[in-house]
Amino acid sequence: MVGYSDDKDALLKRLRRVEGQVRGLERMVEDDVYCIDVLTQISAATKALEAVALSLLEDHLHHCVHEAIAAGGPQADQKITEAAAAVRRLVRS
C-alpha cells in the first residue's frame, strides 16, 4: 500500500486542477496573451505542482519511511536515502 492512499482523491483533485491550469496556459499562448500574464500563471501552476509534491513527500515520510525505520535493517537506510534524493530533486526544480 502506498503512503498517499488515504489522500488519493484529494491528490487527484489537485492534479486535475493543475491540468486545467496548464490547458488555460495553452489557451493564453494561443490567444497571444501578454507574456507577463502567462508567466504569472506558469508560476501559479508550478506552485500548485510543488504543493502536490510536498504532500506526497510528507505522506511518504509518515508512511513508507516511518514503517521502514520501525522495522529496522537495510531497508530503513534505503528509504531514508530515497527520501533525501527526492528532497534534492524538489529543491533543484
NUVOSE-693088 format. One record per atom (N, C-alpha, C, O): chain; y, x, z; residue number from 0. Coordinates in nm, 4 decimals, padded with zeros to 6 digits. Last residue first. Layout:
% NUVOSE-693088
 chain        Y        X        Z resi
     A        Y        X        Z  NUM
...
//
This chain:
% NUVOSE-693088
 chain        Y        X        Z resi
     A  02.1853  01.4409 -00.8528   92
     A  02.2278  01.3442 -00.9546   92
     A  02.3645  01.2877 -00.9275   92
     A  02.4136  01.2052 -01.0045   92
     A  02.1326  01.6007 -00.6332   91
     A  02.1762  01.6644 -00.7593   91
     A  02.2328  01.5647 -00.8578   91
     A  02.3192  01.5994 -00.9383   91
     A  02.0382  01.4193 -00.4477   90
     A  02.1655  01.4883 -00.4216   90
     A  02.2199  01.5519 -00.5497   90
     A  02.3411  01.5555 -00.5706   90
     A  01.7940  01.3421 -00.5578   89
     A  01.9013  01.2437 -00.5399   89
     A  02.0370  01.3107 -00.5217   89
     A  02.1381  01.2640 -00.5742   89
     A  01.6503  01.5813 -00.5464   88
     A  01.6769  01.5181 -00.6765   88
     A  01.7914  01.4182 -00.6656   88
     A  01.8763  01.4107 -00.7545   88
     A  01.6429  01.6206 -00.2661   87
     A  01.7100  01.7189 -00.3534   87
     A  01.7438  01.6580 -00.4891   87
     A  01.8530  01.6799 -00.5415   87
     A  01.4864  01.3985 -00.1949   86
     A  01.6254  01.4071 -00.1481   86
     A  01.7029  01.5058 -00.2353   86
     A  01.8163  01.4779 -00.2743   86
     A  01.2450  01.4759 -00.3143   85
     A  01.3125  01.3528 -00.3588   85
     A  01.4582  01.3539 -00.3175   85
     A  01.5450  01.3147 -00.3955   85
     A  01.1862  01.7017 -00.1625   84
     A  01.2106  01.7162 -00.3064   84
     A  01.2832  01.5930 -00.3614   84
     A  01.3724  01.6053 -00.4453   84
     A  01.1412  01.5790  00.0850   83
     A  01.2514  01.6747  00.0700   83
     A  01.2862  01.6947 -00.0770   83
     A  01.4039  01.7036 -00.1119   83
     A  00.9107  01.4318  00.0238   82
     A  01.0346  01.3617  00.0592   82
     A  01.1548  01.4530  00.0435   82
     A  01.2593  01.4103 -00.0058   82
     A  00.7297  01.6450 -00.0225   81
     A  00.7561  01.5456 -00.1270   81
     A  00.8878  01.4725 -00.1009   81
     A  00.9675  01.4532 -00.1927   81
     A  00.7260  01.7622  00.2295   80
     A  00.7715  01.8394  00.1135   80
     A  00.8108  01.7462 -00.0003   80
     A  00.9129  01.7663 -00.0662   80
     A  00.6145  01.5487  00.3734   79
     A  00.7473  01.5997  00.4091   79
     A  00.8062  01.6776  00.2918   79
     A  00.9235  01.6606  00.2586   79
     A  00.3653  01.5256  00.2489   78
     A  00.4589  01.4128  00.2437   78
     A  00.6011  01.4570  00.2788   78
     A  00.6974  01.4078  00.2201   78
     A  00.2517  01.7770  00.3133   77
     A  00.2710  01.7382  00.1734   77
     A  00.3744  01.6262  00.1624   77
     A  00.4618  01.6312  00.0759   77
     A  00.2331  01.7643  00.5901   76
     A  00.3208  01.8645  00.5280   76
     A  00.3515  01.8283  00.3835   76
     A  00.4639  01.8467  00.3367   76
     A  00.0440  01.5571  00.6019   75
     A  00.1750  01.5414  00.6645   75
     A  00.2744  01.6394  00.6030   75
     A  00.3863  01.6018  00.5680   75
     A -00.1808  01.6657  00.4841   74
     A -00.1128  01.5556  00.4151   74
     A  00.0267  01.5325  00.4736   74
     A  00.1178  01.4924  00.4013   74
     A -00.2816  01.8520  00.6648   73
     A -00.2051  01.8993  00.5481   73
     A -00.1315  01.7885  00.4747   73
     A -00.0303  01.8143  00.4095   73
     A -00.2386  01.6919  00.9923   72
     A -00.3081  01.7649  00.8874   72
     A -00.2192  01.8002  00.7701   72
     A -00.0976  01.7812  00.7744   72
     A -00.1474  01.3521  01.0930   71
     A -00.1515  01.4980  01.1028   71
     A -00.2206  01.5618  00.9841   71
     A -00.2566  01.4943  00.8877   71
     A -00.1049  01.0854  01.1308   70
     A -00.2423  01.1282  01.1033   70
     A -00.2574  01.2791  01.1169   70
     A -00.3655  01.3290  01.1482   70
     A  00.1708  01.0877  01.1648   69
     A  00.0873  01.0356  01.2732   69
     A -00.0582  01.0792  01.2557   69
     A -00.1270  01.1069  01.3539   69
     A  00.2446  01.1810  00.9134   68
     A  00.2713  01.2632  01.0314   68
     A  00.1849  01.2177  01.1485   68
     A  00.1319  01.3004  01.2227   68
     A  00.1657  00.9643  00.7557   67
     A  00.1057  01.0956  00.7336   67
     A  00.1268  01.1869  00.8538   67
     A  00.0367  01.2617  00.8917   67
     A  00.3313  00.7585  00.8552   66
     A  00.1855  00.7482  00.8678   66
     A  00.1177  00.8835  00.8512   66
     A  00.0232  00.9149  00.9236   66
     A  00.5847  00.8642  00.7816   65
     A  00.5523  00.8355  00.9220   65
     A  00.4009  00.8301  00.9431   65
     A  00.3487  00.8897  01.0373   65
     A  00.5641  00.8696  00.5033   64
     A  00.5793  00.9942  00.5777   64
     A  00.5411  00.9735  00.7236   64
     A  00.4722  01.0570  00.7823   64
     A  00.5272  00.5881  00.4469   63
     A  00.4346  00.6918  00.3993   63
     A  00.4424  00.8196  00.4820   63
     A  00.3400  00.8721  00.5257   63
     A  00.7408  00.4533  00.6147   62
     A  00.6018  00.4115  00.5941   62
     A  00.5121  00.5315  00.5640   62
     A  00.4305  00.5710  00.6473   62
     A  00.9862  00.5778  00.6435   61
     A  00.9359  00.4936  00.7510   61
     A  00.7873  00.4619  00.7370   61
     A  00.7170  00.4456  00.8367   61
     A  01.0112  00.7111  00.3955   60
     A  01.0104  00.7862  00.5215   60
     A  00.9489  00.7047  00.6345   60
     A  00.8688  00.7565  00.7124   60
     A  01.0079  00.4936  00.2192   59
     A  00.9075  00.5999  00.2073   59
     A  00.8970  00.6787  00.3380   59
     A  00.7872  00.7091  00.3847   59
     A  01.2367  00.3560  00.2978   58
     A  01.1062  00.2921  00.3115   58
     A  00.9944  00.3961  00.3074   58
     A  00.8979  00.3873  00.3833   58
     A  01.4252  00.5514  00.2213   57
     A  01.4130  00.5112  00.3616   57
     A  01.2778  00.4444  00.3881   57
     A  01.2125  00.4729  00.4885   57
     A  01.3840  00.5513 -00.0555   56
     A  01.3614  00.6726  00.0230   56
     A  01.3426  00.6395  00.1704   56
     A  01.2539  00.6939  00.2360   56
     A  01.4613  00.2907 -00.1220   55
     A  01.3238  00.3346 -00.1457   55
     A  01.2901  00.4586 -00.0631   55
     A  01.1808  00.4691 -00.0075   55
     A  01.7326  00.3099 -00.0498   54
     A  01.6464  00.2111  00.0146   54
     A  01.4994  00.2499 -00.0005   54
     A  01.4224  00.2430  00.0953   54
     A  01.8177  00.5039 -00.2296   53
     A  01.8230  00.5307 -00.0857   53
     A  01.7363  00.4332 -00.0072   53
     A  01.6734  00.4713  00.0915   53
     A  01.7800  00.3656 -00.4730   52
     A  01.7074  00.4899 -00.4454   52
     A  01.7053  00.5204 -00.2963   52
     A  01.6014  00.5587 -00.2424   52
     A  01.9616  00.1567 -00.4437   51
     A  01.8194  00.1266 -00.4572   51
     A  01.7373  00.2509 -00.4223   51
     A  01.6375  00.2422 -00.3508   51
     A  02.1970  00.3082 -00.4377   50
     A  02.1615  00.2246 -00.3225   50
     A  02.0138  00.1870 -00.3261   50
     A  01.9479  00.1856 -00.2221   50
     A  02.1943  00.4170 -00.6927   49
     A  02.1823  00.5064 -00.5785   49
     A  02.1432  00.4278 -00.4528   49
     A  02.0650  00.4762 -00.3711   49
     A  02.2392  00.1859 -00.8413   48
     A  02.1103  00.2542 -00.8528   48
     A  02.0880  00.3498 -00.7358   48
     A  01.9762  00.3623 -00.6858   48
     A  02.5035  00.1391 -00.7575   47
     A  02.4010  00.0386 -00.7323   47
     A  02.2613  00.1003 -00.7420   47
     A  02.1747  00.0704 -00.6598   47
     A  02.6322  00.3654 -00.8546   46
     A  02.6269  00.3432 -00.7096   46
     A  02.5187  00.2409 -00.6745   46
     A  02.4502  00.2549 -00.5732   46
     A  02.6018  00.3136 -01.1298   45
     A  02.5436  00.4339 -01.0702   45
     A  02.5292  00.4170 -00.9193   45
     A  02.4252  00.4505 -00.8626   45
     A  02.7560  00.0853 -01.1574   44
     A  02.6126  00.0787 -01.1860   44
     A  02.5402  00.1983 -01.1238   44
     A  02.4297  00.1841 -01.0714   44
     A  03.0094  00.1935 -01.0929   43
     A  02.9526  00.0843 -01.0129   43
     A  02.8022  00.0743 -01.0331   43
     A  02.7281  00.0565 -00.9365   43
     A  03.0415  00.3798 -01.3000   42
     A  03.0384  00.4248 -01.1607   42
     A  02.9760  00.3187 -01.0712   42
     A  02.8974  00.3516 -00.9823   42
     A  03.0537  00.2067 -01.5144   41
     A  02.9428  00.3029 -01.5071   41
     A  02.9291  00.3531 -01.3643   41
     A  02.8180  00.3674 -01.3135   41
     A  03.2959  00.0822 -01.4573   40
     A  03.1727  00.0035 -01.4495   40
     A  03.0488  00.0926 -01.4463   40
     A  02.9494  00.0578 -01.3824   40
     A  03.4671  00.2984 -01.5014   39
     A  03.4655  00.2323 -01.3708   39
     A  03.3369  00.1521 -01.3536   39
     A  03.2761  00.1544 -01.2466   39
     A  03.4212  00.3470 -01.7723   38
     A  03.3829  00.4473 -01.6731   38
     A  03.3763  00.3879 -01.5328   38
     A  03.2888  00.4241 -01.4542   38
     A  03.5377  00.1158 -01.8789   37
     A  03.3946  00.1400 -01.8980   37
     A  03.3456  00.2403 -01.7937   37
     A  03.2401  00.2206 -01.7335   37
     A  03.8032  00.1623 -01.8056   36
     A  03.7346  00.0434 -01.7545   36
     A  03.5827  00.0573 -01.7680   36
     A  03.5080  00.0158 -01.6795   36
     A  03.8544  00.3893 -01.9538   35
     A  03.8591  00.3984 -01.8077   35
     A  03.7891  00.2779 -01.7444   35
     A  03.7234  00.2911 -01.6411   35
     A  03.8404  00.2915 -02.2216   34
     A  03.7397  00.3852 -02.1707   34
     A  03.7393  00.3958 -02.0178   34
     A  03.6324  00.4100 -01.9583   34
     A  03.8699 -00.0505 -02.3038   33
     A  03.9374  00.0725 -02.2620   33
     A  03.8408  00.1633 -02.1865   33
     A  03.7682  00.1179 -02.0980   33
     A  03.6235 -00.1771 -02.5277   32
     A  03.6993 -00.1890 -02.4034   32
     A  03.7548 -00.0517 -02.3671   32
     A  03.6933  00.0508 -02.3964   32
     A  03.4847 -00.2378 -02.7687   31
     A  03.5910 -00.1356 -02.7637   31
     A  03.6833 -00.1517 -02.6431   31
     A  03.8054 -00.1414 -02.6550   31
     A  03.2638 -00.3945 -02.7667   30
     A  03.3925 -00.4627 -02.7785   30
     A  03.5119 -00.3681 -02.7688   30
     A  03.6265 -00.4124 -02.7616   30
     A  03.0601 -00.2112 -02.7216   29
     A  03.0629 -00.2830 -02.8497   29
     A  03.1985 -00.3472 -02.8743   29
     A  03.2443 -00.3543 -02.9884   29
     A  03.1268 -00.1476 -02.4582   28
     A  03.1400 -00.0458 -02.5624   28
     A  03.1458 -00.1115 -02.6996   28
     A  03.2263 -00.0726 -02.7842   28
     A  03.0701 -00.3934 -02.3350   27
     A  03.2042 -00.3346 -02.3243   27
     A  03.2272 -00.2317 -02.4341   27
     A  03.3336 -00.2285 -02.4959   27
     A  02.7983 -00.4208 -02.3869   26
     A  02.8937 -00.5149 -02.4489   26
     A  03.0356 -00.4584 -02.4458   26
     A  03.1116 -00.4735 -02.5415   26
     A  02.7059 -00.2126 -02.2242   25
     A  02.6801 -00.2098 -02.3677   25
     A  02.7781 -00.3013 -02.4410   25
     A  02.8339 -00.2639 -02.5442   25
     A  02.7805 -00.3116 -01.9764   24
     A  02.8400 -00.1874 -02.0271   24
     A  02.8222 -00.1760 -02.1779   24
     A  02.9134 -00.1345 -02.2495   24
     A  02.6107 -00.5300 -01.9567   23
     A  02.7546 -00.5514 -01.9628   23
     A  02.8273 -00.4287 -02.0150   23
     A  02.9246 -00.4406 -02.0894   23
     A  02.3707 -00.3938 -01.9311   22
     A  02.3921 -00.4768 -02.0502   22
     A  02.5415 -00.5065 -02.0681   22
     A  02.5923 -00.5079 -02.1802   22
     A  02.4240 -00.2838 -01.6803   21
     A  02.4076 -00.1944 -01.7954   21
     A  02.4240 -00.2725 -01.9258   21
     A  02.4846 -00.2225 -02.0206   21
     A  02.4307 -00.5132 -01.5217   20
     A  02.5490 -00.4279 -01.5309   20
     A  02.5415 -00.3377 -01.6537   20
     A  02.6413 -00.3178 -01.7228   20
     A  02.1675 -00.6007 -01.5525   19
     A  02.2772 -00.6823 -01.6037   19
     A  02.4060 -00.6018 -01.6182   19
     A  02.4810 -00.6196 -01.7141   19
     A  02.0417 -00.3936 -01.4135   18
     A  02.0109 -00.4154 -01.5552   18
     A  02.1209 -00.4985 -01.6209   18
     A  02.1626 -00.4691 -01.7329   18
     A  02.1398 -00.4458 -01.1612   17
     A  02.1791 -00.3222 -01.2293   17
     A  02.1544 -00.3349 -01.3788   17
     A  02.2362 -00.2923 -01.4603   17
     A  02.0023 -00.6848 -01.1159   16
     A  02.1482 -00.6846 -01.1146   16
     A  02.2014 -00.5601 -01.1867   16
     A  02.2969 -00.5686 -01.2639   16
     A  01.7434 -00.5912 -01.1156   15
     A  01.7851 -00.6849 -01.2216   15
     A  01.9370 -00.6938 -01.2301   15
     A  01.9932 -00.7085 -01.3387   15
     A  01.7523 -00.4379 -00.8844   14
     A  01.7317 -00.3716 -01.0133   14
     A  01.7695 -00.4627 -01.1290   14
     A  01.8223 -00.4159 -01.2299   14
     A  01.7834 -00.6389 -00.6926   13
     A  01.8889 -00.5390 -00.7097   13
     A  01.8758 -00.4682 -00.8444   13
     A  01.9759 -00.4415 -00.9109   13
     A  01.5385 -00.7726 -00.7260   12
     A  01.6644 -00.8445 -00.7457   12
     A  01.7784 -00.7462 -00.7707   12
     A  01.8607 -00.7676 -00.8598   12
     A  01.3606 -00.5712 -00.6545   11
     A  01.3591 -00.6231 -00.7915   11
     A  01.4886 -00.6976 -00.8232   11
     A  01.5418 -00.6870 -00.9337   11
     A  01.4285 -00.5467 -00.3827   10
     A  01.4463 -00.4340 -00.4747   10
     A  01.4501 -00.4812 -00.6189   10
     A  01.5338 -00.4360 -00.6970   10
     A  01.3521 -00.7993 -00.2881    9
     A  01.4928 -00.7580 -00.2792    9
     A  01.5212 -00.6416 -00.3742    9
     A  01.6260 -00.6382 -00.4388    9
     A  01.0752 -00.7874 -00.3369    8
     A  01.1572 -00.8907 -00.4006    8
     A  01.3050 -00.8528 -00.3997    8
     A  01.3750 -00.8721 -00.4991    8
     A  00.9965 -00.5644 -00.1723    7
     A  00.9802 -00.5632 -00.3173    7
     A  01.0703 -00.6654 -00.3866    7
     A  01.1354 -00.6323 -00.4857    7
     A  00.9865 -00.5134  00.0940    6
     A  01.1191 -00.5335  00.0352    6
     A  01.1146 -00.5452 -00.1169    6
     A  01.2182 -00.5367 -00.1829    6
     A  00.7211 -00.4663  00.1524    5
     A  00.7888 -00.5751  00.2227    5
     A  00.9239 -00.6098  00.1609    5
     A  00.9708 -00.7228  00.1738    5
     A  00.6683 -00.2382 -00.0108    4
     A  00.6037 -00.3675 -00.0364    4
     A  00.6762 -00.4848  00.0286    4
     A  00.6911 -00.5906 -00.0327    4
     A  00.7509  00.0201  00.0147    3
     A  00.8534 -00.0802 -00.0151    3
     A  00.7955 -00.2196 -00.0373    3
     A  00.8678 -00.3101 -00.0789    3
     A  00.5292  00.1843  00.0528    2
     A  00.6214  00.1603  00.1632    2
     A  00.7210  00.0496  00.1389    2
     A  00.7713 -00.0096  00.2344    2
     A  00.2210  00.0574 -00.0846    1
     A  00.3442  00.1359 -00.0929    1
     A  00.4413  00.0934  00.0156    1
     A  00.4362 -00.0196  00.0644    1
     A -00.1190  00.0849  00.0000    0
     A  00.0000  00.0000  00.0000    0
     A  00.1240  00.0885  00.0000    0
     A  00.1314  00.1845  00.0767    0
//
